[in-house]
Amino acid sequence: MTTYVITVPGTFTTGIEEDTRAHLSRSLRPADPHRTRMGNSEDLDALTVNEDGTFTIRLTVEADSVPHAEREAHDLAGSALRDAGLDDASAPLGPAVVTGIDSEV
């Protein structure tokens, strides 16, 4: 298994309240990229929200391949959004992309 840092973009179509944003950040905490060397060195936050309503979720996942890592990260992001009370219409996600691979090599 390899540790991947995955980026999942999205857009809040109706904005996001501060308490919802805090709830989403807490939901993402177990997969926070700060737990990797890359996350620490690049100071990657699990959730970044831009003024225009776009956002980026960065997650750490363990997987045996890039496609599995991207799929798992997309699923984790979607689950965290739903847990925060957001659905696919209010926070659609874009495709997940590998941002980095945390390895000893």
Secondary structure, 3 states (H helix, E strand, C coil): CEEEEEEEEEECCCCCCHHHHHHHHHHHHHHCHHHCHHHHHHCCCCEEECCCCEEEEEEEEEECCHHHHHHHHHHHHHHHHHHCCCCCCCCCECCCEEEEEECCC
